[in-house]
Amino acid sequence: MIGTDSADTPICGPCAGQSDRDYTCPRCGESGFAQTIGRCLRCEVGDRIHELLADADGVLRLDLQPFVTALATVDSPNAVLQWLRPGQPAAHLLEWIHAIDVPVTHDLLDCLPPGLAVHRLRQTLVHTGVLPERDEYLERLVPWLDNLLADQPATRAHLLRTYATWTVLRRARYRARSKQFTPGANNWARSRLRAALRLLCWIDEQGLELGSIRQDHIDQWLLTGRPESTYPAREFLHWARQRRLAGAVAIPKKRSRTTLAPITDDERWQQLRRCLHDNTLPTPVRAAGALVLLYGLPVSRVALLRCDDIHIDTDQCAWVHYGRHRLRLPPAVAAVVLAQRDQATTVSPVGRSHPGGVAWLFPGGFPGRPARDALYRGLRLHLHVHLRRARSAALAGLAAELPAAVLAQLLDININTALTWTRHTQADWTAYLAARRNTTDTKPCLTNKVGLIRGPAE
C-alpha cells in the first residue's frame, strides 16, 4: 500500500498509478517495501540475525531458534533492523552470546552490567520462550546491589549487604509471594539502600562511627540533603538499633505530603469530553484518561488491564473486569476502550503470535510487558490536569453517590479510604441503610450520572 485515495484509504501500487513496478520480494515472494534490491525488509532481518548468531556453516543454535523465528516474523521488520544495526548495544550483546557459545540463562545475563539494552534483550528472550518467566523487578535488586557496593570499603559493604539481605530483600520476597512486585516497590527498596549508604558515607566523612553517633549528628545529617534522599534511612537506623549497632538515635517519620485539592467538576468533565470525542488524541491516552476521570482508577492499575478484561454481554453492554467486580462502561467510553482493545490486538512487538502471552490492553515497548511509564507520560502530555487531582475529583464524585462499602468493593480500594472520601463529601447514607433492611435484593444495579456500576452492595 503505497498511496491513499480521496477517502484516505490505503491503496496499492497499480491503483495509485504505479502498475509498472513489482513490489514482490524475489527471495520470499512476499509483497512489501524493499530497502535494497533483491530482498525485502523481512529478508534483511533474517540475514542480519544469521550474521550475528549463525556459525561458520550458517547453522543457528537450537536454544535460540524461538527467538530467531519471532524476529523473522515480526510485524515491523524495520524496527528490528534499527535495533540490531551495527554499533547498537543489542548487536554487541548478540555477538557476545554467539562468541561464548553457552546456553543463555538468567544467571548469564546477570553477569552483564545492568542497563536498558540487557533488560530489553532479556524480556525479548522471555517473551519468545527462550528464558523462563521470573519476577524481574525483584531479581534485579541483587545485581544492582552488587554493582552499588562494588567500590565500597569491605566493612561498609558487609554492613549494608547484611541489612539488605535480612530486611530489604527479605521483605521484598515476602511481598512477591502474595502480590506482584511492581516497579514502585523496586524503587522503594532501592531508595532505602541508597539512603543507608549515604548515611554510612557521611558518618565516615565526619570521622565518626555508627555505634558512637548521637541524635544531634543525625539531625545535622538530615539537613545536608533533600528529605527524599535522607528520610528513607529511617528503617536502616531502626535496624541498627535493634542489633545494638547504634545507640538511642532515630530519624522521625516523614510528614505526609500536603493534600492536593481535587480539580473542579467543570475541569473533570471537560477533559473527559476531550477523551471521548477528540480524535487528535492518541487512542491509549483517550481510553486510559476516560477510566481515570470517570472512575478514579489509578494509572498503575489501568496499565495492567488485559484485553480479555473487556467483556460485552448479550445486551451489547460493555463491562470492564476490575479486581473482583466489573464496571459498566457508558456507550461513549465503551467505544474508546474497545477501539484501544482492537488496536492492542494488532500490536505485535516481537513476532505475530506468542502462545500463552498476555494480551495487554495497553502494550508497552518491551515485548510482553504493559505500558506504564509511557502511559503516564502520554496522560501528562495531552491532558491538561494533574492526574492525582483528577483521580481525587472522580473519587469524590462517586463517594457522594455510593455508600463507602459499595465504593470500596467496586473500585477495589481499602474501606478506610472509601470512608475517608465519604466523610469528605459529607454524604449521609442513613436513608440508604434503612432501605437496605427492607429489601431482599443483595445485588442491585446502582445508577449514577455517568452510567451503571454493578456489584454487590454490602
C-alpha beads as a LAMMPS data file, in Angstrom:
LAMMPS data file: protein, C-alpha beads

458 atoms
457 bonds

1 atom types
1 bond types

-500.0 500.0 xlo xhi
-500.0 500.0 ylo yhi
-500.0 500.0 zlo zhi

Masses

1 110.0

Atoms # bond

1 1 1 0.000 0.000 0.000
2 1 1 1.937 2.990 -1.261
3 1 1 -0.799 5.621 -1.561
4 1 1 -4.229 6.768 -0.418
5 1 1 -7.439 7.551 -2.259
6 1 1 -9.762 10.519 -1.756
7 1 1 -11.145 8.918 1.417
8 1 1 -7.623 8.411 2.875
9 1 1 -7.924 4.651 2.419
10 1 1 -4.596 2.898 1.667
11 1 1 -4.322 1.691 -1.920
12 1 1 -1.792 -0.489 -3.714
13 1 1 0.719 0.421 -6.402
14 1 1 -1.426 -0.342 -9.510
15 1 1 -4.386 1.584 -8.068
16 1 1 -2.038 4.504 -7.382
17 1 1 -0.868 4.545 -11.000
18 1 1 2.375 2.593 -10.489
19 1 1 1.455 -0.552 -12.369
20 1 1 4.927 -0.900 -13.885
21 1 1 6.582 -1.649 -10.532
22 1 1 6.812 -5.052 -8.887
23 1 1 6.630 -4.983 -5.093
24 1 1 7.104 -8.725 -4.656
25 1 1 10.310 -9.870 -2.959
26 1 1 12.135 -12.225 -5.371
27 1 1 13.520 -14.217 -2.432
28 1 1 10.472 -14.888 -0.219
29 1 1 7.598 -13.947 -2.544
30 1 1 6.016 -11.583 -0.024
31 1 1 4.875 -8.126 -1.053
32 1 1 6.281 -5.170 0.794
33 1 1 8.778 -2.349 0.885
34 1 1 12.232 -3.324 -0.393
35 1 1 15.047 -1.319 1.143
36 1 1 17.641 -2.940 -1.097
37 1 1 17.455 -4.615 -4.490
38 1 1 16.654 -8.300 -4.275
39 1 1 15.234 -8.582 -0.762
40 1 1 12.529 -7.094 1.409
41 1 1 12.877 -5.815 4.966
42 1 1 11.864 -9.155 6.416
43 1 1 14.561 -10.933 4.458
44 1 1 17.066 -8.337 5.642
45 1 1 16.106 -9.145 9.223
46 1 1 16.785 -12.827 8.588
47 1 1 20.159 -12.058 7.030
48 1 1 21.113 -9.801 9.943
49 1 1 20.179 -12.470 12.506
50 1 1 22.267 -15.089 10.692
51 1 1 25.148 -12.640 10.565
52 1 1 25.015 -12.209 14.356
53 1 1 24.136 -15.706 15.577
54 1 1 24.940 -18.324 12.910
55 1 1 28.147 -20.330 12.979
56 1 1 30.599 -20.718 10.117
57 1 1 28.299 -23.261 8.431
58 1 1 25.286 -20.952 8.701
59 1 1 23.631 -23.073 11.404
60 1 1 21.742 -21.351 14.202
61 1 1 21.816 -22.606 17.771
62 1 1 18.805 -24.728 18.675
63 1 1 18.135 -22.976 22.014
64 1 1 17.828 -19.596 20.251
65 1 1 15.525 -20.849 17.494
66 1 1 12.278 -19.439 19.027
67 1 1 13.967 -16.049 19.391
68 1 1 15.175 -16.117 15.779
69 1 1 11.765 -17.218 14.466
70 1 1 9.988 -14.434 16.344
71 1 1 12.301 -11.754 14.962
72 1 1 11.983 -13.166 11.428
73 1 1 8.166 -12.949 11.559
74 1 1 7.902 -9.578 13.258
75 1 1 5.221 -7.191 12.015
76 1 1 7.641 -4.246 11.963
77 1 1 10.923 -5.533 10.493
78 1 1 12.324 -2.036 10.134
79 1 1 12.224 -1.622 13.938
80 1 1 14.187 -4.866 14.346
81 1 1 16.760 -3.693 11.817
82 1 1 17.221 -0.471 13.767
83 1 1 17.548 -2.485 16.993
84 1 1 20.206 -4.810 15.526
85 1 1 22.098 -2.423 13.285
86 1 1 25.907 -2.423 13.677
87 1 1 27.146 -0.469 16.683
88 1 1 23.929 -0.819 18.682
89 1 1 24.107 -2.360 22.196
90 1 1 21.733 -5.175 21.204
91 1 1 24.027 -6.180 18.342
92 1 1 27.022 -6.287 20.705
93 1 1 25.068 -8.447 23.158
94 1 1 24.076 -10.966 20.484
95 1 1 27.655 -11.096 19.228
96 1 1 28.797 -11.797 22.798
97 1 1 26.192 -14.571 23.206
98 1 1 27.356 -16.127 19.936
99 1 1 31.025 -15.875 20.914
100 1 1 30.762 -17.575 24.329
101 1 1 28.675 -20.414 22.837
102 1 1 26.977 -21.482 26.089
103 1 1 23.244 -21.808 26.818
104 1 1 21.602 -18.475 27.598
105 1 1 20.302 -18.266 31.171
106 1 1 19.188 -15.532 33.541
107 1 1 22.373 -16.039 35.557
108 1 1 24.446 -15.479 32.426
109 1 1 22.722 -12.174 31.688
110 1 1 23.024 -11.170 35.350
111 1 1 26.807 -11.198 34.886
112 1 1 26.495 -8.255 32.483
113 1 1 26.377 -4.646 33.694
114 1 1 22.685 -3.792 34.187
115 1 1 21.225 -1.473 31.592
116 1 1 18.311 -0.871 29.262
117 1 1 19.818 -2.979 26.448
118 1 1 20.235 -6.010 28.732
119 1 1 16.728 -5.614 30.176
120 1 1 15.171 -5.368 26.716
121 1 1 17.056 -8.397 25.395
122 1 1 16.167 -10.431 28.478
123 1 1 12.474 -9.591 28.182
124 1 1 12.512 -10.463 24.482
125 1 1 14.074 -13.843 25.276
126 1 1 11.447 -14.424 27.974
127 1 1 8.633 -13.381 25.658
128 1 1 9.777 -15.786 22.948
129 1 1 10.172 -18.706 25.359
130 1 1 13.978 -18.955 25.376
131 1 1 14.142 -17.973 29.059
132 1 1 11.563 -18.785 31.760
133 1 1 9.458 -16.096 33.395
134 1 1 10.724 -14.600 36.652
135 1 1 9.853 -11.701 38.940
136 1 1 12.107 -9.352 37.033
137 1 1 11.989 -6.261 39.247
138 1 1 12.735 -8.371 42.314
139 1 1 15.569 -10.282 40.687
140 1 1 17.207 -7.062 39.509
141 1 1 17.796 -5.960 43.092
142 1 1 20.690 -8.334 43.837
143 1 1 22.807 -7.461 40.738
144 1 1 22.032 -3.790 41.327
145 1 1 23.180 -4.099 44.949
146 1 1 26.392 -5.845 43.877
147 1 1 27.108 -3.010 41.468
148 1 1 26.305 -0.403 44.150
149 1 1 28.719 -1.938 46.660
150 1 1 31.482 -2.864 44.213
151 1 1 33.703 0.132 45.067
152 1 1 32.778 0.460 48.754
153 1 1 35.124 -0.431 51.671
154 1 1 34.741 -4.004 52.889
155 1 1 33.333 -3.069 56.320
156 1 1 30.735 -0.698 54.910
157 1 1 29.760 -3.112 52.132
158 1 1 29.368 -6.011 54.596
159 1 1 27.156 -3.972 56.924
160 1 1 24.918 -2.720 54.133
161 1 1 24.699 -6.151 52.475
162 1 1 23.617 -7.701 55.786
163 1 1 20.898 -5.066 56.166
164 1 1 19.779 -5.577 52.572
165 1 1 19.681 -9.366 52.821
166 1 1 17.805 -9.715 56.097
167 1 1 15.492 -6.714 55.881
168 1 1 15.001 -5.168 52.429
169 1 1 15.314 -8.290 50.253
170 1 1 13.555 -10.482 52.802
171 1 1 10.574 -8.128 52.857
172 1 1 10.585 -7.840 49.066
173 1 1 10.495 -11.626 48.601
174 1 1 7.719 -11.935 51.149
175 1 1 5.713 -9.326 49.265
176 1 1 6.270 -11.122 45.963
177 1 1 4.598 -14.268 47.318
178 1 1 1.204 -12.626 47.653
179 1 1 1.209 -9.873 45.040
180 1 1 3.198 -8.549 42.147
181 1 1 6.498 -6.857 42.905
182 1 1 5.969 -3.630 40.999
183 1 1 8.436 -1.019 39.743
184 1 1 7.265 1.184 42.604
185 1 1 8.221 -1.499 45.129
186 1 1 11.592 -1.813 43.401
187 1 1 12.156 1.943 43.700
188 1 1 11.097 1.805 47.359
189 1 1 13.739 -0.836 48.135
190 1 1 16.479 0.964 46.217
191 1 1 15.754 4.317 47.861
192 1 1 16.277 2.799 51.316
193 1 1 19.545 1.148 50.351
194 1 1 20.864 4.339 48.744
195 1 1 19.885 6.394 51.798
196 1 1 21.586 3.924 54.142
197 1 1 24.749 4.100 52.034
198 1 1 24.681 7.910 52.094
199 1 1 24.356 7.867 55.879
200 1 1 27.287 5.485 56.313
201 1 1 29.445 7.556 53.944
202 1 1 28.582 10.743 55.839
203 1 1 29.443 9.127 59.166
204 1 1 32.877 8.116 57.832
205 1 1 33.446 11.600 56.376
206 1 1 32.786 13.131 59.804
207 1 1 35.312 10.803 61.426
208 1 1 32.586 9.079 63.444
209 1 1 31.457 5.511 63.948
210 1 1 27.960 4.122 63.705
211 1 1 27.969 2.999 67.325
212 1 1 29.018 6.437 68.646
213 1 1 26.754 8.813 66.751
214 1 1 24.300 10.946 68.715
215 1 1 20.908 12.349 67.827
216 1 1 22.389 15.770 67.053
217 1 1 24.599 14.087 64.423
218 1 1 21.520 12.549 62.808
219 1 1 19.718 15.899 62.881
220 1 1 22.703 17.526 61.231
221 1 1 22.778 14.861 58.520
222 1 1 19.081 15.332 57.788
223 1 1 19.828 18.964 56.944
224 1 1 22.509 18.030 54.398
225 1 1 20.190 16.780 51.686
226 1 1 16.647 16.631 50.434
227 1 1 14.104 14.688 52.504
228 1 1 13.667 12.205 49.632
229 1 1 17.329 11.188 49.952
230 1 1 17.733 11.237 53.751
231 1 1 14.489 10.131 55.417
232 1 1 14.446 6.637 53.780
233 1 1 17.442 5.786 56.021
234 1 1 14.998 5.672 58.951
235 1 1 14.488 1.920 58.539
236 1 1 18.242 1.230 58.444
237 1 1 18.815 3.196 61.638
238 1 1 15.992 1.303 63.338
239 1 1 17.567 -1.999 62.204
240 1 1 20.964 -0.891 63.556
241 1 1 19.434 -0.011 66.940
242 1 1 17.699 -3.395 67.210
243 1 1 21.046 -5.131 66.701
244 1 1 22.825 -2.751 69.085
245 1 1 24.999 -1.405 66.298
246 1 1 23.851 2.149 67.087
247 1 1 22.752 3.987 70.190
248 1 1 19.473 5.729 71.009
249 1 1 19.178 7.625 67.734
250 1 1 16.294 7.768 65.275
251 1 1 15.005 9.540 62.217
252 1 1 11.484 10.926 62.718
253 1 1 8.740 9.765 60.438
254 1 1 8.407 11.982 57.425
255 1 1 5.294 14.090 57.336
256 1 1 2.795 13.186 54.681
257 1 1 2.590 15.325 51.607
258 1 1 0.191 18.203 51.558
259 1 1 -3.160 17.039 50.258
260 1 1 -3.826 18.328 46.774
261 1 1 -7.317 19.644 46.237
262 1 1 -9.318 17.851 43.526
263 1 1 -9.883 19.626 40.253
264 1 1 -13.291 21.189 39.746
265 1 1 -16.158 19.229 38.219
266 1 1 -16.076 21.503 35.175
267 1 1 -12.400 20.687 34.563
268 1 1 -13.020 16.986 35.032
269 1 1 -15.950 16.798 32.625
270 1 1 -14.169 18.990 30.083
271 1 1 -11.168 16.656 29.986
272 1 1 -13.449 13.614 29.922
273 1 1 -15.257 15.033 26.880
274 1 1 -11.863 15.503 25.201
275 1 1 -11.016 11.848 25.852
276 1 1 -14.322 10.732 24.375
277 1 1 -14.580 12.978 21.310
278 1 1 -11.150 14.418 20.426
279 1 1 -9.811 12.157 17.679
280 1 1 -6.485 14.016 17.624
281 1 1 -5.500 12.445 20.957
282 1 1 -3.744 9.054 20.889
283 1 1 -6.162 6.195 21.486
284 1 1 -4.296 4.880 24.589
285 1 1 -4.477 8.333 26.166
286 1 1 -8.197 8.607 25.431
287 1 1 -9.011 5.152 26.870
288 1 1 -6.829 5.423 29.971
289 1 1 -7.847 9.041 30.603
290 1 1 -11.538 8.140 30.407
291 1 1 -11.143 5.386 33.030
292 1 1 -9.173 7.672 35.348
293 1 1 -11.537 10.627 35.014
294 1 1 -14.707 8.544 35.167
295 1 1 -13.985 6.045 37.935
296 1 1 -10.865 7.443 39.612
297 1 1 -8.817 4.332 38.811
298 1 1 -5.054 4.686 39.407
299 1 1 -2.950 4.699 36.247
300 1 1 -0.791 1.889 37.649
301 1 1 -3.863 -0.382 37.769
302 1 1 -5.242 0.786 34.427
303 1 1 -1.942 -0.135 32.769
304 1 1 -2.360 -3.741 33.978
305 1 1 -5.741 -4.277 32.302
306 1 1 -5.845 -7.041 29.697
307 1 1 -7.826 -7.294 26.507
308 1 1 -9.926 -10.119 27.944
309 1 1 -10.904 -7.861 30.877
310 1 1 -13.225 -6.053 28.444
311 1 1 -16.460 -8.014 28.059
312 1 1 -19.606 -7.408 26.001
313 1 1 -22.756 -9.141 27.256
314 1 1 -25.791 -10.327 25.331
315 1 1 -27.391 -6.879 25.605
316 1 1 -24.342 -5.342 23.870
317 1 1 -23.308 -3.578 27.070
318 1 1 -19.577 -3.249 27.681
319 1 1 -18.055 -4.120 31.051
320 1 1 -14.509 -3.933 32.378
321 1 1 -13.405 -6.521 34.939
322 1 1 -11.553 -4.744 37.705
323 1 1 -10.456 -6.675 40.766
324 1 1 -13.265 -8.965 41.893
325 1 1 -16.010 -6.902 40.283
326 1 1 -16.877 -5.335 36.973
327 1 1 -17.779 -1.808 35.985
328 1 1 -20.249 -0.983 33.259
329 1 1 -18.910 1.391 30.633
330 1 1 -21.212 4.037 29.199
331 1 1 -21.503 3.775 25.385
332 1 1 -19.128 6.643 24.609
333 1 1 -16.473 5.307 26.990
334 1 1 -17.011 1.758 25.711
335 1 1 -16.368 2.883 22.132
336 1 1 -12.980 4.363 23.059
337 1 1 -11.936 1.385 25.204
338 1 1 -12.991 -1.101 22.517
339 1 1 -11.027 0.891 19.919
340 1 1 -7.964 0.609 22.168
341 1 1 -8.563 -3.136 22.533
342 1 1 -8.732 -3.555 18.762
343 1 1 -5.550 -1.529 18.367
344 1 1 -3.754 -3.502 21.092
345 1 1 -4.566 -6.867 19.499
346 1 1 -2.862 -5.784 16.261
347 1 1 0.350 -4.731 18.033
348 1 1 2.950 -7.479 17.998
349 1 1 6.343 -6.131 19.073
350 1 1 8.166 -9.424 18.547
351 1 1 6.539 -11.968 16.323
352 1 1 2.985 -12.261 15.099
353 1 1 1.933 -14.628 17.856
354 1 1 3.207 -15.908 21.138
355 1 1 1.429 -18.893 22.698
356 1 1 0.496 -18.159 26.280
357 1 1 1.453 -14.495 26.042
358 1 1 -0.628 -11.847 27.783
359 1 1 -2.642 -9.549 25.544
360 1 1 -2.322 -6.256 27.434
361 1 1 -4.886 -3.554 26.811
362 1 1 -2.020 -1.045 26.826
363 1 1 1.010 -2.934 25.429
364 1 1 4.388 -1.450 26.236
365 1 1 7.643 -1.093 24.364
366 1 1 9.126 -4.205 25.994
367 1 1 7.743 -7.419 24.451
368 1 1 5.123 -9.000 26.679
369 1 1 5.037 -6.046 29.094
370 1 1 2.284 -3.458 29.569
371 1 1 2.879 0.230 29.084
372 1 1 3.404 2.095 32.327
373 1 1 5.817 4.999 32.162
374 1 1 4.787 5.700 28.564
375 1 1 1.141 5.820 29.648
376 1 1 1.957 8.257 32.446
377 1 1 3.900 10.473 30.043
378 1 1 1.110 10.416 27.468
379 1 1 -1.546 11.398 30.003
380 1 1 0.579 14.208 31.422
381 1 1 1.386 15.497 27.958
382 1 1 -2.104 15.504 26.455
383 1 1 -4.422 16.005 29.441
384 1 1 -4.034 19.425 30.976
385 1 1 -4.788 18.281 34.525
386 1 1 -2.845 16.901 37.480
387 1 1 -3.532 13.145 37.411
388 1 1 -3.745 12.725 41.194
389 1 1 -6.062 15.710 41.490
390 1 1 -8.194 14.377 38.612
391 1 1 -8.464 10.983 40.270
392 1 1 -9.409 12.659 43.555
393 1 1 -12.207 14.545 41.799
394 1 1 -13.586 11.302 40.354
395 1 1 -13.455 9.528 43.727
396 1 1 -15.160 12.476 45.422
397 1 1 -17.933 12.409 42.833
398 1 1 -18.515 8.673 43.283
399 1 1 -18.314 8.874 47.083
400 1 1 -21.146 11.406 47.019
401 1 1 -23.378 8.906 45.199
402 1 1 -22.354 5.485 46.556
403 1 1 -22.006 4.096 50.096
404 1 1 -18.452 3.512 51.267
405 1 1 -18.833 -0.286 51.345
406 1 1 -20.011 -0.384 47.734
407 1 1 -17.345 2.071 46.603
408 1 1 -14.585 0.035 48.285
409 1 1 -15.650 -3.204 46.619
410 1 1 -16.350 -1.836 43.160
411 1 1 -13.118 0.134 42.860
412 1 1 -11.049 -2.385 44.859
413 1 1 -9.862 0.196 47.381
414 1 1 -9.438 -0.024 51.143
415 1 1 -12.618 0.502 53.139
416 1 1 -10.903 3.189 55.222
417 1 1 -10.056 5.079 52.041
418 1 1 -13.680 4.852 50.921
419 1 1 -14.875 6.058 54.340
420 1 1 -12.483 8.992 54.166
421 1 1 -13.883 10.047 50.813
422 1 1 -17.437 9.610 52.073
423 1 1 -16.718 11.863 55.062
424 1 1 -15.019 14.334 52.717
425 1 1 -18.181 14.605 50.618
426 1 1 -20.326 14.623 53.802
427 1 1 -22.777 12.145 52.349
428 1 1 -25.473 10.885 54.757
429 1 1 -26.465 7.293 53.947
430 1 1 -28.876 6.768 56.843
431 1 1 -31.820 6.514 54.463
432 1 1 -29.949 4.044 52.299
433 1 1 -29.198 1.756 55.256
434 1 1 -32.837 1.864 56.335
435 1 1 -33.945 0.924 52.833
436 1 1 -31.450 -1.957 52.740
437 1 1 -33.171 -3.587 55.743
438 1 1 -36.423 -3.738 53.793
439 1 1 -35.146 -5.243 50.571
440 1 1 -34.168 -8.789 49.652
441 1 1 -32.145 -7.829 46.610
442 1 1 -28.479 -8.195 47.593
443 1 1 -27.067 -7.234 44.206
444 1 1 -28.763 -4.066 42.959
445 1 1 -27.657 -2.081 39.945
446 1 1 -26.614 1.353 41.145
447 1 1 -27.078 4.235 38.741
448 1 1 -25.180 7.484 38.657
449 1 1 -24.906 10.324 36.188
450 1 1 -22.312 8.581 34.023
451 1 1 -23.795 5.091 33.738
452 1 1 -24.415 1.852 35.587
453 1 1 -21.968 0.387 38.069
454 1 1 -22.708 -3.169 39.014
455 1 1 -21.568 -5.125 42.034
456 1 1 -22.728 -6.472 45.405
457 1 1 -23.828 -3.700 47.772
458 1 1 -22.995 -4.705 51.309

Bonds

1 1 1 2
2 1 2 3
3 1 3 4
4 1 4 5
5 1 5 6
6 1 6 7
7 1 7 8
8 1 8 9
9 1 9 10
10 1 10 11
11 1 11 12
12 1 12 13
13 1 13 14
14 1 14 15
15 1 15 16
16 1 16 17
17 1 17 18
18 1 18 19
19 1 19 20
20 1 20 21
21 1 21 22
22 1 22 23
23 1 23 24
24 1 24 25
25 1 25 26
26 1 26 27
27 1 27 28
28 1 28 29
29 1 29 30
30 1 30 31
31 1 31 32
32 1 32 33
33 1 33 34
34 1 34 35
35 1 35 36
36 1 36 37
37 1 37 38
38 1 38 39
39 1 39 40
40 1 40 41
41 1 41 42
42 1 42 43
43 1 43 44
44 1 44 45
45 1 45 46
46 1 46 47
47 1 47 48
48 1 48 49
49 1 49 50
50 1 50 51
51 1 51 52
52 1 52 53
53 1 53 54
54 1 54 55
55 1 55 56
56 1 56 57
57 1 57 58
58 1 58 59
59 1 59 60
60 1 60 61
61 1 61 62
62 1 62 63
63 1 63 64
64 1 64 65
65 1 65 66
66 1 66 67
67 1 67 68
68 1 68 69
69 1 69 70
70 1 70 71
71 1 71 72
72 1 72 73
73 1 73 74
74 1 74 75
75 1 75 76
76 1 76 77
77 1 77 78
78 1 78 79
79 1 79 80
80 1 80 81
81 1 81 82
82 1 82 83
83 1 83 84
84 1 84 85
85 1 85 86
86 1 86 87
87 1 87 88
88 1 88 89
89 1 89 90
90 1 90 91
91 1 91 92
92 1 92 93
93 1 93 94
94 1 94 95
95 1 95 96
96 1 96 97
97 1 97 98
98 1 98 99
99 1 99 100
100 1 100 101
101 1 101 102
102 1 102 103
103 1 103 104
104 1 104 105
105 1 105 106
106 1 106 107
107 1 107 108
108 1 108 109
109 1 109 110
110 1 110 111
111 1 111 112
112 1 112 113
113 1 113 114
114 1 114 115
115 1 115 116
116 1 116 117
117 1 117 118
118 1 118 119
119 1 119 120
120 1 120 121
121 1 121 122
122 1 122 123
123 1 123 124
124 1 124 125
125 1 125 126
126 1 126 127
127 1 127 128
128 1 128 129
129 1 129 130
130 1 130 131
131 1 131 132
132 1 132 133
133 1 133 134
134 1 134 135
135 1 135 136
136 1 136 137
137 1 137 138
138 1 138 139
139 1 139 140
140 1 140 141
141 1 141 142
142 1 142 143
143 1 143 144
144 1 144 145
145 1 145 146
146 1 146 147
147 1 147 148
148 1 148 149
149 1 149 150
150 1 150 151
151 1 151 152
152 1 152 153
153 1 153 154
154 1 154 155
155 1 155 156
156 1 156 157
157 1 157 158
158 1 158 159
159 1 159 160
160 1 160 161
161 1 161 162
162 1 162 163
163 1 163 164
164 1 164 165
165 1 165 166
166 1 166 167
167 1 167 168
168 1 168 169
169 1 169 170
170 1 170 171
171 1 171 172
172 1 172 173
173 1 173 174
174 1 174 175
175 1 175 176
176 1 176 177
177 1 177 178
178 1 178 179
179 1 179 180
180 1 180 181
181 1 181 182
182 1 182 183
183 1 183 184
184 1 184 185
185 1 185 186
186 1 186 187
187 1 187 188
188 1 188 189
189 1 189 190
190 1 190 191
191 1 191 192
192 1 192 193
193 1 193 194
194 1 194 195
195 1 195 196
196 1 196 197
197 1 197 198
198 1 198 199
199 1 199 200
200 1 200 201
201 1 201 202
202 1 202 203
203 1 203 204
204 1 204 205
205 1 205 206
206 1 206 207
207 1 207 208
208 1 208 209
209 1 209 210
210 1 210 211
211 1 211 212
212 1 212 213
213 1 213 214
214 1 214 215
215 1 215 216
216 1 216 217
217 1 217 218
218 1 218 219
219 1 219 220
220 1 220 221
221 1 221 222
222 1 222 223
223 1 223 224
224 1 224 225
225 1 225 226
226 1 226 227
227 1 227 228
228 1 228 229
229 1 229 230
230 1 230 231
231 1 231 232
232 1 232 233
233 1 233 234
234 1 234 235
235 1 235 236
236 1 236 237
237 1 237 238
238 1 238 239
239 1 239 240
240 1 240 241
241 1 241 242
242 1 242 243
243 1 243 244
244 1 244 245
245 1 245 246
246 1 246 247
247 1 247 248
248 1 248 249
249 1 249 250
250 1 250 251
251 1 251 252
252 1 252 253
253 1 253 254
254 1 254 255
255 1 255 256
256 1 256 257
257 1 257 258
258 1 258 259
259 1 259 260
260 1 260 261
261 1 261 262
262 1 262 263
263 1 263 264
264 1 264 265
265 1 265 266
266 1 266 267
267 1 267 268
268 1 268 269
269 1 269 270
270 1 270 271
271 1 271 272
272 1 272 273
273 1 273 274
274 1 274 275
275 1 275 276
276 1 276 277
277 1 277 278
278 1 278 279
279 1 279 280
280 1 280 281
281 1 281 282
282 1 282 283
283 1 283 284
284 1 284 285
285 1 285 286
286 1 286 287
287 1 287 288
288 1 288 289
289 1 289 290
290 1 290 291
291 1 291 292
292 1 292 293
293 1 293 294
294 1 294 295
295 1 295 296
296 1 296 297
297 1 297 298
298 1 298 299
299 1 299 300
300 1 300 301
301 1 301 302
302 1 302 303
303 1 303 304
304 1 304 305
305 1 305 306
306 1 306 307
307 1 307 308
308 1 308 309
309 1 309 310
310 1 310 311
311 1 311 312
312 1 312 313
313 1 313 314
314 1 314 315
315 1 315 316
316 1 316 317
317 1 317 318
318 1 318 319
319 1 319 320
320 1 320 321
321 1 321 322
322 1 322 323
323 1 323 324
324 1 324 325
325 1 325 326
326 1 326 327
327 1 327 328
328 1 328 329
329 1 329 330
330 1 330 331
331 1 331 332
332 1 332 333
333 1 333 334
334 1 334 335
335 1 335 336
336 1 336 337
337 1 337 338
338 1 338 339
339 1 339 340
340 1 340 341
341 1 341 342
342 1 342 343
343 1 343 344
344 1 344 345
345 1 345 346
346 1 346 347
347 1 347 348
348 1 348 349
349 1 349 350
350 1 350 351
351 1 351 352
352 1 352 353
353 1 353 354
354 1 354 355
355 1 355 356
356 1 356 357
357 1 357 358
358 1 358 359
359 1 359 360
360 1 360 361
361 1 361 362
362 1 362 363
363 1 363 364
364 1 364 365
365 1 365 366
366 1 366 367
367 1 367 368
368 1 368 369
369 1 369 370
370 1 370 371
371 1 371 372
372 1 372 373
373 1 373 374
374 1 374 375
375 1 375 376
376 1 376 377
377 1 377 378
378 1 378 379
379 1 379 380
380 1 380 381
381 1 381 382
382 1 382 383
383 1 383 384
384 1 384 385
385 1 385 386
386 1 386 387
387 1 387 388
388 1 388 389
389 1 389 390
390 1 390 391
391 1 391 392
392 1 392 393
393 1 393 394
394 1 394 395
395 1 395 396
396 1 396 397
397 1 397 398
398 1 398 399
399 1 399 400
400 1 400 401
401 1 401 402
402 1 402 403
403 1 403 404
404 1 404 405
405 1 405 406
406 1 406 407
407 1 407 408
408 1 408 409
409 1 409 410
410 1 410 411
411 1 411 412
412 1 412 413
413 1 413 414
414 1 414 415
415 1 415 416
416 1 416 417
417 1 417 418
418 1 418 419
419 1 419 420
420 1 420 421
421 1 421 422
422 1 422 423
423 1 423 424
424 1 424 425
425 1 425 426
426 1 426 427
427 1 427 428
428 1 428 429
429 1 429 430
430 1 430 431
431 1 431 432
432 1 432 433
433 1 433 434
434 1 434 435
435 1 435 436
436 1 436 437
437 1 437 438
438 1 438 439
439 1 439 440
440 1 440 441
441 1 441 442
442 1 442 443
443 1 443 444
444 1 444 445
445 1 445 446
446 1 446 447
447 1 447 448
448 1 448 449
449 1 449 450
450 1 450 451
451 1 451 452
452 1 452 453
453 1 453 454
454 1 454 455
455 1 455 456
456 1 456 457
457 1 457 458
